[in-house]
Amino acid sequence: MPAARPVFKQCTCEECIEKGGRDENGEPKGLPVAERLIAAHIQRVRADRSGRNNAGADLVASRLSALGDTLSVSTVTDNLGHLTLS
């Protein structure tokens, strides 16, 4: 008996839209993914995206911290036109 052929579904998750692009009407084309693998594919994409988002937030936080370490705080005296670095 021949093996069953996989049924493909057009996936329009964020990653597949990025890779597959959009059609002439601006609608997402996405990419074909085996129907039986869609759930695992979506879970992987979500996990990757949340990991990237956390890594991005961590990077921003570390850069802001480093920037704060290198900059002096500006203080404003009674005369607003006169700023001094302390």
Rosetta blueprint (number, residue, H / E / L):
1 M L
2 P L
3 A L
4 A L
5 R L
6 P L
7 V L
8 F E
9 K E
10 Q E
11 C E
12 T L
13 C L
14 E H
15 E H
16 C H
17 I H
18 E H
19 K H
20 G H
21 G L
22 R E
23 D L
24 E L
25 N L
26 G L
27 E L
28 P E
29 K L
30 G L
31 L E
32 P E
33 V E
34 A E
35 E H
36 R H
37 L H
38 I H
39 A H
40 A H
41 H H
42 I H
43 Q H
44 R H
45 V H
46 R H
47 A H
48 D H
49 R H
50 S H
51 G H
52 R H
53 N H
54 N H
55 A H
56 G H
57 A H
58 D H
59 L H
60 V H
61 A H
62 S H
63 R H
64 L H
65 S H
66 A H
67 L H
68 G H
69 D H
70 T H
71 L L
72 S L
73 V L
74 S E
75 T E
76 V E
77 T L
78 D L
79 N L
80 L L
81 G L
82 H L
83 L E
84 T E
85 L E
86 S L
